[in-house]
Amino acid sequence: MQGKFISHELFADLKPINVFHTEYPQVTVPNATEKYADKHVLFRKKFNAGGDLFKAVLKITADDYFKLYINGEFVTQGPPPSYPQAYYYMELPVGKFLKSGENVIAVHTLYQGLINRVWVSGDNRESLWAELVVDGEVILATDESWKCKISSAYEPMAIVGYDTQYMELFDSCSEDVGFEKENFDDSKWQNAKIKKYNDYNLIKSPIKPLEIYEVEPKTIRKTENGYFCDFGQEAIGYLVVTAKGKKSDEIIIRQGEELNDDGSVRFDLRSNCRYEEKWILSGGEDTLDQFDYKGFRFAELIVPETAEIISVKFRIRHYPFKQKAVYKSINADFNNIIKLCVNTIKYGTQEIIPDCPTREKGSYLGDFCISGRAQALLTGDTTFLKKTILDFCRTSFICKGLMSVATSSFMQEIADYGLIFPSLVLWTYKFDGDIDFLKSVEPTLKGMCEYFASFDRGDGLIEKLYGQWNLVDWPANLRDGYDFPLTKPISDGVHNALNALWIGFLKAMNEIEGICRNEKVAETDEVIRSFYKAFYNDETGLFCDSESKTHSAVHSNIFPLLFGIYGKDEELKKRLVKMIYDKKLNSMGVYMAYFALAALVENGERDKAIELTLDKNAWLNMIKEGATTTFEAWGKEQKWNTSLFHPWAVAPLIVFNESGIKVY
């Protein structure tokens, strides 16, 4: 590589902080300090170009994130979040932005510095790396001749979500505004420094850059204090506003997923995000340039009398999307549910599929086992699915059982999620038949098997996973009274959901090993006998939550149906189906609803699955409450911090897809 990792002098000599550790016992990692946090670092370089520029390719990455401009034009942004030992760079065709002679490349980077689920940040690794190749030769590479500056146009406001992001104050009076333009004067900027501690191992990002485009409001109206905008659909991105006013005029920007009773924008979101930001005008015609994204539908601008709004647009970002999947129904309600779920995947898929684009912005394994399948089915393409599977495999350097959140500095371990991972990998193979990919992942899966087997209490059942906790379902009030103390980390004793998932894990692993022509990892018959002994209640004919056999939640009977734990007992199978059907989906969370519907469809009960899907208390209730993307729960009030944009609730896209592939 000719390019060097360069940095602003503030960061150039900082030694990386190790932010990686298992969740339990808890480890305190130094969080961002005011000195290093939320730094917008700008880079510029003038260079000459010639030759066959049409074929020019730029390789580029940054830590944490960048927005790229060439000759004043916006090109793209990235990279996908990743770990230093496998750090993604993007390879971009940029010929259409170049010209013979002098060119200018400008890169706006952000080092956020927070320990959260968004990026691997809070680790002192602010940097930029790039190489421009023309006619097979590197004509431009990052080095100390690049100019750089910490931008004065951005100031941090409140931190929202779970230390997820800073609200922004954008100052159009800053001398850095327009830094991307060709004629911008950077003569007073300092030269970049080569990063002293460089531990990156670069790998090419396998996924495409985001699609980024602007839409106008469906409704815009003048209010007593400014303007109200409704874009008609919740999406992910940021506002682009053009305004004119007096120098130092201040515009308040509020965004939200829903409206208050009086029709104003609810910018204090249910999901612990207060979307209120500021914009300072320069006295001329200004354009708001926000950096970080938000999930919203509505916007409100509080504008002083001395200022006027010229235009308002929503700059939407999402992964390229072209639907190929087919869903057949003449039922209008069913079609509306499918549309709701499709929009959720279309607008929700970013460089990752975040569990929600507001509160966490994190790539959760359990969520992705649903949303990732849906994205692949909708598009007919497993590229994104495989990329994320590898992201989670790479977490094995922290814990062999895998972390529950990938490509971030927030450490969380939920055993349920690791246990369903082999089934996702197996499903991916059955979808595209890529045996080489399956074989490349198999060693990680084998390591997971060894990890979970180490908690075997002697009869095949697992317990005392002291390093992890168990979700079962979420939120907790939708666990149907599940009778086992789900402490963090998990308490002593065996319980149903964990061990049913363990059986599903072993069955999937045995099938994978068979495909790879390896020996089975275990004989499941003994584990199933132990499961029956521990949890089956002869009086009720159902499985119980714990060995006390005092309660049977629907959750304790969904997985036995899904994984065929009932064996050849057709009467038990009927009882399991009946319990799910009688309990309805609102006895569980939207997460568990996927497994319930999958269990019904896999056992020949598609009609019952459709009937449950069309229940007025499930997805139709979301639509009744104004959803344009799926909620985290069946209704806004079912959870204390409900996300109104949560892709784990798209089960109908998988279980009712006409592709013919198994739903689980």
N, C-alpha and C positions, 0 to 999 in steps of 0.2 A: 504494500500500500504506500502510495506517495502522500496521501493526506494524513495530517496529524490531528489528534484531538486537541482542539483549541478551546480556550476559556477566557473569561474576564479575569483580570488580575486578582479580584476578590476571592475567586475560587481556585485559581490555577495551582496553588501549592497545598490545597487541603487534602488530607488523607481521607479516603473513603471510610464511612461509618458502616459497620456490619449491622444491617437492619434485620437479618434473617435469624429466626429462632423458632422453636416449637412454641405452641400457645401456652402449654403448661409444663413445668412451672413457669409462671409469668416472668417475663424479662422486661426491664425498662430500657427502652432505647431513647437516647437524647432526641427530643423533637426539634423542630425548626426554631431557630432563634431569630429575633428581629433583624439581625445583621445579614442573615443569609436567605431568609424566607421571602417568597413571592417576588423574585427578581426577574424582570423582563430585560433580557440581554439582547441587544441589537448587534448584528454583524453586517459588514459591507465589504465588497471587493470589486474594484474595476479591473477588467482584463480584456485582452484582445482575442478575437476568435476568427478563424478562417477555415477553409476546406468545406467538406460536405456537412454543413451544420444540420441538415434535415435529419441526420442519423445521430445527432448528439445525444448522449445519455449522461444524466447526472445521478451519481450515487450520493445519498445524503442521509444523515441521521443526527439527532440531537438528544440531549438529556436535560429536562424531561420531554420537551415537545418543541416543535418549530412550525412557523408559517413561512413559506418560501415565495420570494418575488424575483423576477428577472426582468430587467429594463422597465421597472415600474409596474409590471403586470403580476397579479397573483397567480401562482402556479398550483400549489397544493399545500397540504399540511400533514404532519405525522411526527414520529413514526408510531406504529403499534407499540404499546407498552411491552417491555420485555426485561429479562434479567441480564446483568453485565456479561455473564459467561455465555450468553446466546442473545446478543443484542441486535435487534432488527435494524437494517438500513433499507431505504427505499431506492429502487432503480427506476428513474423517470425519464421518458423521452421528452426532451426540452427544446428540440430543434425549432419549433414554431415560435419560441420566445427569443431566439438569438438572432443576431445580425452580424454581417461581416464588419470587422473593425472593433471599436470599443463597446463593451457591454458592462452592465452592472448587475451583480447578484446581491440581494439583500435578504437576510434571514432574521426573523423575529423569534427568539427562543424564550421559553419560560422555565425557570427552575422554581417549582412551587415550594419545596422544602417541608412538606407535611407528611407525617406518617398516616397513610390512608390506603384505601382500596383502589385508587385511580392509577397510580404509577409506582414504580420503585423510586421513591423520592425520600427526602430527609436523610440522604446519604452523602451529601457534599459532592455529587458527581456532575455538576453543571458543565456542559460541553457541547461542541459542534464538530462534526466531521463531514467532509465532502470531497468528491473527485468528479471532475467533468471530463468525459471522454469524447473525443472527436477523431474520426478516422483511425480508431484503435489506439490513439495516444491520449494520455492525460494532459490536458492543456491548462487545467486549473485544479488546485488542491488546497485544502485548508492548511495554513501555516501562520507564522507570526507577522506576515505582511497584511493580513486581514485587519480591518479596523473594527473596533467594538466599543460599545457604551451601554451602561445600564440606563434604560429609558426613564425619563422623568415624566412621561405621559400617563403612567399608570401608578396609582397608589392603592394599597390594600385597604379594604373596608372590613366588614364583619366576616368571620369564617362561618360557613353554613354546612348543614348535613352532619356527617360524622367526621369532622375535620376534612371535609371533602374539597371545598374550594373557597377562595376569597371572592367576595363581591368586589367589583372594580369601580374605582373612580377614574374616569378618563378625562384628561385635561388637554383640550385642543389648543391651549396657550403654550404648551410645551414646544421647545425648539426641536424636539425629535419627531414631531408630527410630519409625515411625508418622507420619512427616512428611506423608504423604498424607491423613491423617484430617482431618475438618472441624474438630474442636476442638483441633487441634495448635496450640501456642503458638509463633508465629514472630516475636514482638515483638522479640527480640534479634538477629534476622537483619538483615543489611545490605540496602540497596536494590541492585538490579541496575544495571549501567552499560550505556549504549549502546556497541556495538562501534565503535571509532574507525575501523578499516580494514575496510570492508565491500565485498567484491568478488563477492558472490553474485548470480547471475542465476537466479531461481527458476522452475522448471517443475513442473507437476503430475505426480506419479507416475502412470504409466499402469496400474500393477498393484494388486491388492487387498492389504489388510493381511494379515498372517499369521494363520493359525488357531492358537490357543493353548488348550490344555486339559490336564487332569491325569489320569494313570492310576495305578492302584495296582500294586504289584509282583505278578507272577505267583507268585513265591515270596518269602517273608520268614521268616527264622529267626534265633533268638538264637544268638550265638556266645560264645566264651569272653571276648571283649573288647567285644562290642557286638551289631551286627546285620548280616546279609547280605541283600541284595535282588537278585532277578533279575526284570527287567521283560519278559523273553521276546523282546524285539526291540530291536536297536540303533536309536536315534533321536537327535534333536537337541533340547537344552533344558537344564534344570537341575533339581536336587532341590528339593522343598518339604518341609521336615521340621518337625514340631512336637515340642518337647521341654520338659522341666521339670527343673530341678536347682538347685544352689547357685550363688550369684553368682560369676562368674569361672570356673565349670566350663568345660572345654575339650573340645569334640568334634572328632575328626579325621574328615574326609570323604574317602573314596577312591572313585574311579569308574574303570571300565575297559570295554574292548570284549571281553575274554576273561578266563579264569581261569587261575591258576597250577596246577601239577600237584597242589598240596595243597588245591585248591578255593578258595583265597583270590582276591580280585580282583587282577588284574594292572593296577595303577594306573600302573605305569611302562610306558606304551604303546610299542609298536613304532615309532610315528610320532613319536618324540622329544617326547612330552608326558608329564609326570609329574603325573597328576591327584590331587593331594593338597592339601586345603584345610582351613581351621580355622573353628570357630564358637565364640564365647564367649557363655555364657548369662548372663542378667541376674538370676536368682534367682526369677523368675516363670515363667509359661508363655510360651515364645518360639516364633517361627516364623522359620526360616531364609529369608533373602531374597537369593538369589544374583542377580547381574546378567548376567554374560556366559554364553554358552552353551557346551556341550561335546557331543561325540558319544560316547555310551556305552550300554551295556546293563545292566551290573552296578554295584552300589554297596555300599560297606562303611562302617559307622559305628563308630568306636572311641569308646566311651562310658564315662566314669568311673562308679564304683559309686554315686556320689551323684546321678546323673542318670538319667532315664528317657525313652525315646522314646515319644511318643504316636501319631504317624502319620508315614508316609513316602510321598511321591508323586513321580512324574516329571512335571514340567510340560513337555510336548512342544510344540514350535513347528515349523510348516512352512507352505508356501504352500497355499492352499485346493486340495483335490484331489478330483476326481470322475472315475473312469475311464470312458471311452467306447470305448476300443479293444477289438478282439476278436482273440483268438488261438485257433485251432482245433487241437486235438491230443488224441489219446487216450493219448499217451505220458506216463506219470507223471513221468519225469525231465524231459521238456521243460516240463511244467506247473510243476514246482518251480523250474526256471530262470527261467521267466517271472515267477513270483511273487517270486522273489528280486530280479529287476530292477525290477519294479513297486514293491516296497517301498523300493528304493533311491531311485527318483525321488520317490515320495510323501514320504518322510521327509527326503530330501536337498535338496529345493527350498526355499530360504529366500527372502530378497529377491534373492539371486543363487542360482545352483547352484554351491556351492563345490566345488573339485576334491576336497577332503576337509574335513570339518567339525572336524578336529583339528589337523593339522600346519600347514596354510596358510590355510584358510578363504577361498581366493581364487577369483575368477571368471576361469578360464583359457579362452582362445579355443579351443584344440584340444580340451579336455575338453568345452566347450559345443557344439562342432559335433556331438558325439554325444549328450550329455545333453539339450541343448536340443531336438534333433529328437525324442528320446524323450518329453520332457515334452509337446510339442505333439501328438504322435501319441496319447499316452495320454488327454489331456484334450480333444482336438479343438479346442484354442484356441491361437492364435499370439500372444496378447497378451504373454506372458512372453518368448517367443522374440524378438519384435520389439523389445521394450524392451532386451534384452541386446544385440541387433545394433546398436542405436543407441548403447549404452554403448561398444561397441568402436569404432564409427565416430568417436566423440568423442575417441578417443585419437590421432586423426590430427594434432592440434595438437602432439603430442610427436614423432611420426614418421609420415610419409605411408604407411609400410608397416604401420602399426598396432602397438600394443603387445600383448603376449601376455597380460597381466593387465589387466583393466579396473577402473575406479573404485577405484583404490588408489594409495598413495604409493610402492609398490615397482615399480621399472622393470625390465621384462624383455622381450626381443625374441627370439622364436623364429620363424624364417622359415617353417617348415613350417605354422605356425598361420595366418599371414597368407595363405599361398597357398591354403588350403582355404576361406577365408572367402567368396569369391564363390559357391562351390558351395552353401554354407549359405543365402546370400541367395536364390539361384535356387530352391533347394528350398522355401524359405518361400513364394515367389511361387507355385510350382506347387501348394502345399498350400492356400493361401487365395485366390489370384488377385488380390491387392491390388496393382494396377499403380501406384497413387499412392505406396505405400510403396517399391516397387522403384525408382521414379524418384527418390525423395528420397534413396535410398542410393547411387544410381549415380555421382554426382560423387565420393564418397569412394572407390568402387571404381576409378574412372578414375585418381584420384590414386595409388592403390596400384599400378596397372598401370604408371604412369610411373616410380614408385619402383623396382620390381623390374626393369623394362626397362633402367634405368640401369646395371645390372650385366651386361648382355649383352656377351659377349666377342667378338662379331662374327659368330657363326654362329647366333644365336638362343638359345644356351644361356647360362645365367647362372652367375656365379662371383664369388668375392671379396666376399661380403656381409659386409664387415668390421664393420658395426654390429650384426650379428645372429649367432645360432648356430642349428644344425640339430639337431633332436631325432632324426629318423628313427623311433625307437621308444624306449620306456622301460619298465623299466630297461635300462641299457646291455648287461647280460648276456643280454638277450632280443632282440638285433639279428641273430641268426643269423650272426655273424661278419662283419658288414658291413665291407667293406674300404675305408674312407676315414677319414682322421683328423678326427673331429668335435670339433675344438677350439672353445673359446669365446674370442673370436669365431672364425668358421669360417676354416680354412686355405685357401691358394691351391688352385686347380684345380676342375674340375667333378666332380660326382658324381651318381649316378643319381636317388636319391629326390627331391632338390631340384628337378631338372629335369623329372622326371615330374610332380611337383606343379605346376611352372611351366606345363607343357602343359595340365594339368587346369584351372589358373587361366585360361589364355587361352581354352580351349574354353568354360568357364562364362561368361567375360566376353563373348565373341562372341555367345552365346545371349542374355545379358542385353541387350546393345546392340541385338540384333535385335528383342527384345520392346519396347524403348524407341524403336525406329525410328531408331537411330543407326548409324553405320558400325562395322564390325568394328574391334577394337583391333589385330588381327594376323592374318596367314595362318599357320596352324599347320603346314601341310605342310612348310615349310622347317625349322621347329624339330624336327619329328618325324624328318626325314631326318638332321639333325645328331645327334639322340638315338641313332638306330640306329648311325650311324658311330662315336659315342663309346662306346657301351655294348653293342651286340649282338655276341655271340660265335657265329660261324658254325659252330664245331665242336660246341658244346653246344646250340645252338639256343635259348639263353636270354639274358637281359639281365644284364650284370655291374654291379658296384657303382661301378666307376670306369673311367677310360680305360685303366688297366693290364690290364683284362680277366682278372684272375687269380682272381676269386671272384664267385659269383652267390648273394647272399643271397635268401631268399624275398621280402624287402621290395622288392628291385629288380625283382621280377616281378609284384607285387600291383598297383601303380599302372598299369603298362602294360596290364594286363587291365581294371582299373576304368575307365580313361580311353579304352579302345579304341585304344591306340597301336599295337596289332598290325595295325590296318587290316583288310584283307580276307584276311589269311593265317590260314585256319582251322586249319592244322596248328600254327602258333605258338600260337594261342589254346588248342588242346588241351594243348600242352606247359605253358603258363602255369597252366591249371586243374590239371593233374596235379601240378605242383610244389607248389602250395598244398595240394592234397589230401594228397599224400605227406608233406609237412613237418609237417602238423597245426598246431593253434593254439598248442601249447606251444612252438613254435619262434619265437614272437613274443610281444610283450606284449599285454595286453588292449586297449590303444589301437589297435595295428595290426590286431588281430583284427576290428575293425569294418570296416575297409577290405577285408580279405580276404573276409569273408562277403558284404559288399556287392558286391564284384567277382564272386563266384560267382553270386549271385542275379541280378545285372544281366546276366549272360551265360548265363542259362538253366540254372544248376546249383544249383537250390534244394535238391534232395535231398542233394547233397554238402555244402552249407552246413549243413543240419540234422544230418547225420552228424558233421561236425566239431564242431558245437555240443555234441553229446551225448557227445563224447569224455570219458573219465573223468578226463583231466588238465586239463580246462578248467573250465567253471562247476561241473560236478559235484564237482570237487575242492574248490572253495570251500565248497560245501554240506557235503561230507564233513568239512571242518575247522571246521564250526559257523557258517558265515556266515548272517546274516539280512539283510545288505546286501552288495553286491558289493565285492570286494577290489581293491586297486590292481594286484595281480599274481595269477597263477593259484593261488598258495599263499602262506602266511604267511612261508615261509623264502626266497622267491625274490628278495627285496629287503631291503636292510639296515634300511630304515625303513618297512616296508609299512603303508600305511593300510588298515584293514579296513572302511572306508566310503568308497568312491570311485566316484562316478556315471559316470565315463568307461567303465565296464565293462558297460554295459547294451545292447550291440549287438543282442542278440536282439529287443528291443522294436521296433527299427526294421526290421531285415531280414525279420522274420517277421510283421509287422503286416499285417492283412487289408484295409487301407484302399485298396490299389491304387496308392498314390503311389510314385514311384521311391524307392529306398532311399538314393540318393546324388545 
